Amino acid sequence: MPSRDIQAADPVRILQDLIRCPSVTPAEGGALAYLESVLAPAGFAVERPVFSEAGTPDVENLFATIGSGAPHFVFAGHTDVVPPGDATLWSHPAFGGDIENGLLYGRGAVDMKGGIAAFVAAALDFANGGLRAGTISLLITGDEEGPSLNGTVKLLDWAAKRGHRFDAAIVGEPTNPNRLGEAIKVGRRGSLSGTITVHGRQGHVAYPHLAVNPVPQLVRLVRRLTAEALDQGSEHFDASNLEFVGIHVDNHAWNVIPAEARARFNVRFNDQWTRDTLSAWIEARLDEAAGNEIAYELDFEPGWSASFLTRSDALIGTLSAAIEAETGVQPALSTSGGTSDARFIKDYCPVVEFGLVGQTMHQADERVAVEDLVKLKAIYRRFLDGYFA
């Protein structure tokens, strides 16, 4: 069980207690209950709504707020973690929160219970002495590492319907490649996934003239989509890329030509594309390659996201100044990497991401330098001082 005899504003002890909650997606694992036990006595109003979606597990979330009026600032994150994998690959228990040689070990140490521990500690300190006007909220989900259907996207809608209007947000994801302070994520490329299904005619391999083999036809379509670059990048974004992530033929016999073959792909696209222009580009090239010879279907997944870029000096400038003051590093403004829950928050307020060094996220022996954790709390606290000044 997590300890209760802690200084609530100590990010190291908060992180240890969070790691000891086995909150593997979609299990709450005690993590949100622990945060409530820390926040509520400090005056935060804490709610833990549960959201549902057909065909997916129910997910518990947490929304905590203190203060009133504008400006309304949000720290956002997720307590759910990926599975630890093979326990024998860990030098310390995945849910132990052990510290050795200045490193704190455990699943979620950097992705992203460490970020939560730092901003919870900073918010507790600031609310205790520095919040004279305005509102701080903590928006924490248990669904980021899963399908992301019953977490942040619904929690934001739930909060908006209760009258909350946010002015800015920081997501505490690990953003730094090598050293704390290197990078703030000020945007992300969009993501679109799809499946190509080619329909052939099943038959005996010795009589190919009586069958239509979908496998070489699918290869033809795949080659067409990978034959040219989508673009060369833009001022703020890397080049878009289309990657095939799986090819499937449901056939285990050696003497049967299959009836169907499928390929799955994902596109990470920059601000030169919308969902409509990108899907039209894909469809045009598939039609060109298919001609009148290949019967295929193209289905796009519903869970897509658009690219976005945040422009807010009140947010980015204040955070950059806090980072440089605490680390001596002037952070780069980056849009690289994958997606995060910032893609949902951007529809409600300006949002950036800044957190720990992410080198060990999702690995065995995931770990964070205790010094970095303490420094991250100091950055968040300095940011709050500047933002609410």
N, C-alpha and C positions, 0 to 999 in steps of 0.2 A: 504494500500500500504506500502511496506517496506520503512523505512526511508533512506535518502541519506546523512544526516549530521552526518556521523559516522567516527570514526577513523578506517580505513580499517583493521588495524592489531589487533583490539579488538575482540577476539573470541566470547565474550558474546553477543555483539551487532550483530555480523554476524549471530550467531545462532538464536537470536530472529527474525531477518529479514527472515531467511530461514524457520523457523517454521511458520511464517505468510504467507508463500506461500503454498497453499493447494495442494501439488504435490502428490496426491494419484495415485499409478500406474494405468495407464500409463500417467497420466496428467503431463505436465511440471509445471503447476501451478504458473509460474513466478519465480521458483527457479533458473533455469539456466540463465534466463535474469538478475536476480539480481546478480548472480556471475559474469557475464560478465561486469556488471556496476561497480563492485568492481575491477576486474582484469585488464580490458583493460586500464583504466587510469594509472595503475601502470607499464605499459609497456608489459604486457602479450599479445601475439598474441592469440586471442580467435576464435575458430570455433565451430559451433553447427550443426554437421551433423545429418540428420534424416534418420533412417533406417527402412526398411519395410520387411515384411514376409507375405506370403499368409495366411489368416485366423487369423492374429494377428494385433493389432493396431500399427500404425506407432509410433516410439519412437524418441524423440529428445535427443541428447547427447551433451556433451561439452568436447572440448580438448583445453587446454590453455598451452602455452609454453613460456619460457623466457630463454635467454642465447643461447649459441651455443657450439657445440663440446661435447667431452666426459669429464667426465662421464655424462651420461644422467639418471637422477633419476626421478621416477614417484611416485606421490601420487595418489591413486585411491579410488573411492567411488561412492555412489549413493545418489541422492536427492529424489528419489521416496520413498514413505512410504506406510505402510499398512493402511487400513481405520481405523478411530478412534473408530468405533463402537458406542454404546449407549452413547449419549452426557451426560445423567444424571449420568453416572458413573464417570465423570471427575469433580474434584474439581476446575479446571481451564479450560478455553476453549482449546480444542485440538490444535487449530491453533492460540493461543493467544500469546505464548512466555512469559507468566507471570513469575515473580520471586517472591518467598516468602520464607522467612527463609533460604536464601542461596541456594534454589533449583529453577532451571529453568524448567518450565513445557511445554510440547507440544509433539505432535506426531513427531517422528524423533529425539527427544532430544538426545538419545543415539544411535539409529539405523536409519541412521547414519549421520544425519545433524550435530551432535555435533563433530564427527570426522572430517567432512569436514570443519566446522568453524575453528577448531584448526589448521588443516594443511594449510588452505588458509591463516590464519593469520601468521603462521610461515613462509610460502613461501614468503608472501609479505614483511615481515621484512627482511628475508635473501636476497631476490632479491634487496632490497633497499640498502643493505650495505655489504653483505658478498659474493655475487656471482661474483667472479672474473674470473672464467673459468668454463665451463661445462654448462649443461642444466637442468632445472627443468620443468617438465610437470605435469599437473593436468588432470587426465582422469576420467571423471564423467558421469555416465549414469543415465537414468531414467527408467531402466528396470530390476533392480536386484530383486525387490520383486515380479515381474511378471514372465513371461515365460523365461526370459533371452535369448531371441532370437535376439532382435534388439538393444542390449546394448553393453556391454563390449566386447563380442566376435567379433562383427562386427567393433567396434571402434578400437580395436587393429589391425585388418586386414587393416582397412582404414589408420591408422597411419603408419603401416609398408610399405604400398604401396606408401606413401609420403616420404619415406626415413628415418623415425625415427627408431633408434636402441636403445633400452632401456638396461641399465646396472643393474638396481635394482628397486624394487618397494615396497611400504608399502600401504596396504589397511587399511583404518581407521575404520574397523568394531569394535564393542565392544567386547573385548577379555577377560576382567577381570571379574572373578566371584564375588568378594567381595570388592576388594580394587585396586585402580589404581596402576599399576606396577606389578601385580601378574603374568601375563602370556603374552607371545608372541606366536602367532600361527605360527609355522614353517612348517606346512603341514596339510593335511586333508585326511581322508579316502575317498575312491571313493564311488559313488552312482550308483546303477542300479535298475531300476523299471521294473515290468512286470505284465502281466495279464494272468491268467489261465482260459480258457473257457472249460467247460465240456458240451458235447452234449448228451442229453438223448432223450426220446420219450414221447411227451405229452400224457396224458390220464386221465381217471377218477380215483379218489382216491379209489373208491369202487372196481375197477378192476385193481389192481397194476400189475397183470400178463400180462396185455396188454400194459403196459407202461414201460419206463426205467427212473427211478428217478435220475436226475443228482446231487441232493443236497447231499445225503450221499456219492456219488462218489467223489464229490468235497472235502467234509470233509476228506475223505481218503487221497487225494493228499495233502491237507493242513497239515494234521497230519504228513505225511512223511517228508515234508520240514522243519517242526519244531521239529523233533524228535532228531536231533543231532546238536551240535555246529559246526559252520563252522571252527573255529580255537580257539586258546587260547590267541590270541594277538601276537605281535611281539615286538622287542626291542623299537621301537619308536611309536607304534600304539596300541590302544585298540583292543579287540577282534572284529571280524566282526560279524554283526547281521542281520538276515533276519526277517522282521516284516510284517505281513499281515495288510493292512490298510483299506480294504473294501471287503465285500462280497455282491453280488447283484444277486437277482432272480427277474425277471420281471413278477411277478405273484401276483395278488390281490384277487384271488378266493380261497375259502377254499376247494373246491372239485375238484381241477385240479392239477395234477402232472405236473410241468413245463417242458419245453423242453430244457432249458439251464440254467446254473448257472456259475457265474464268481467270481473270487477272484483276488484282486490286492495286490501286495507286493512291498516292497522296501528293498534293501540290502545296508548296509553301510560296505564296505570291505576295509581291510588293504593291506599292500604291499605284502602279501603272495598270492594275487590273481590278475589276469588280467580279463578283460571282457570275454575273451574266456574261460579261465579255470573255472570262476565262472558260466557262462551260461552252460558249459558242466556238472558241478557238479549238477546244478538244473535239467537239462534235464535227467540226469541219474537216479536221485531219483524219478522223476515223472514217467519215463518209468517203473521203478521197481514197483512202487505202482500201476500203471495202468494195467500192464500186458496186457492181451488180452481182458480185460473186460470193460475198460473205454476209451471212445473216447474223447480226449481233444486236445486243441490247446494252445500253449505257445507263447505269443508275448511280446518282449522286447521293451520298449520305446526308441526312438532315443536319448533323452537328457540325456545320461549317462556321468559320469566323472570318471577319474582314480584317484587313490591315488597318493599323491606326498609328497616329503620331501625336504625342502630347506636346502642346506649346503653352507653358504657364511658368512665368518667371517667379511668381509667388511660391510655386511648388518646387520647380527645378532649381531655380537660383538659390533659394533658401536651403534646400537639401545639399546642393553642391558646396555651398559655403560651410555648412556644418561638417561635411565629410573632409574638406580640406583643412579645417581648423583642428579636427581630431586626429587625422592621419598624415597630414602634410602632402596628400595626393590630390591633384585636381582630376576629378573623375571624367572619363569619356562618356558621351551621351550615345548610347548604343540601341540598336533595334534588332540585333542578332538573336539567334536561339529559337526555341520553340514557342509554344503558347503557354499562357497562364490564365488565372482568373481575372487578370487585368482586362482581358478582352470583353468581359461582361461589365466591369466597373466603368469602363470608358464611356458607356452610354448614360452614365449618371453624373460624372464629374471628371475633371482632369486626374490622371492616375499615372504613377511611375512605379517601378520596382527597384528596390535596393535591399540587399541582405548580405549574407556571408559569402565566403569563398566556396564554390560549388564543386571542387575537384572530386570529392568522395561521395557525392549524392548517389543513392541507389546502389552503392557498392557494399560489399562486406567490409567491416571495420569503418563504416561511415563515422566521421569524427570532425570536431571543431576545436580550434585552439581556444583555450579559455580566455586568453588575452584578446582575441578577436571578438568573442562574445561580449566581454565587458566593454570593449571599445564601440561595438555596434550599439549597445544601449546608450552610450554617451553621445553617439551621433544622433540617434533618434531624439534624445532629450534636448540636445542643442537645437535640433530642427524645430521642436515644439516651442522652445523659447523664442526663436526667430519668427516662426509662422504666426504665433499669437501675440507678438509684440505690438 
